[in-house]
Amino acid sequence: MVHIKRLQEEGADIIAVVGEIDASSSIELDLAIAKSVGEGFTKILVDCTALEYISSAGLGVFMSYIEEFKDKGVQMVLFGLKEKVENTFSILGLAELLHIRPTKQEAKQLLNELSV
């Protein structure tokens, strides 16, 4: 089960993911990201500090936006991944395709650098 909260801070949309993302709950993540983009946000931070598990379906959600984000100039940075979750991203090579930082502060800094 997953709980997703959105809040805005310093011009960025922060999507906080709490719990586990599997095949059924990945739809909620997809909707949150789609809503953020639909509302015109070009800076998205994904707070993964409370993300306990992510399945391939959840990873697929992030992957599905890579081209659209390039086309629309949207920057997304994930932060706060637990070691086991981060390993999943690394093993599948997604750490090279997505921006991932250890802390919110580092994620915000990268987001500002990417947006220049």
N, C-alpha and C positions, 0 to 999 in steps of 0.2 A: 504494500500500500504506500502511496506517495501523497504528500501534501505540498502544494506549490503556492508560494506567495510572491506577489510582485510589488515592488515599491520603487519610487524614483528618487534619485539622489544626484545632485550636481549634473543634471542633464543626461544621466544614464538611467536605463531601466535595469533594475536588479531583480533577477529571478532566483528566488531561494527555494532549493529543492530539499525536502525533508522526507527521509524514509528510503524506499526502494523503488527503482524504476525497472519494471519488467514489461512484457509484451502488452499487458492490458493497461498499465499505468503510463506507458510511454505516450499515449494519446494526450494525456494531460500536459506533459512537457511540450509536445508539439503545439498544442493550442496556446500555451503561454508564450512560446517563442513567436508564433504566427501573430498573436495579438500585439506583441511588442513591436514587431516590424510593421504591422498594419496601422499602428498608432504613430508611425513615423520615427521611431527611435532608431538612431544610427550607432548608438553605443549601448551594448548589452553586457552586463556582468552576470555570470551564473554562479551563485553561491552554493558550493557543493559541500560545505562544512558539515551538514547533517545528512548527506547522501551516504547511505549504508551499502548500497548495491546497485549496479546498473547492468542490465542484460544487453545482448546484441541489439535488441529492438530499440532500447534507449540510446545506445551509441549511434544507431542508424538515424535517429532523429537529428542529432547534431550534424551528422554527415550530409543529410539531405538539404541542409541550408547553406553549405559551403559556396556553391555556385551562385545562389540567389544573393548571398551577402556580398560577394565580389561585385555582382552586377549593380547592386543598390548602394554600395559603399557603406555597408553595415559592418561594424567591428564588434566581435564577441570575444570575451575573455572569461574562462572558467577559473575559479579559485577555490582553495580549501579542500582539495580532494584528499580523502583518506588514502593511505598507502595501498590498500587492496584495490580500491577503485582506480587509482592512478596507474597501478600495474596493468589493469585491464586495458586502459587507453594506450599504454606503452607497448604492450604485447601485440596489439593489433595495428600499431603504427599510427594511431590517431594523434599521439602527442606531437607529431611533426606537422599534422594538418590543422590542428586547433591550437589556439593560444591558451596556455595553462600556466598559472602562477600560484605560488604557495599561499599568499595572503591577499586580503582585500586591497590593502594599500598598494602592493606590487601590481595587482590587476588593474587598479585605477590608473596607476602611473603608465602602464603599458597602453591602456586604452587611450590616454591622452597623447602618447607618443604616436600611436597608429593613426590618430585622427588629424594629425597636423598635415 
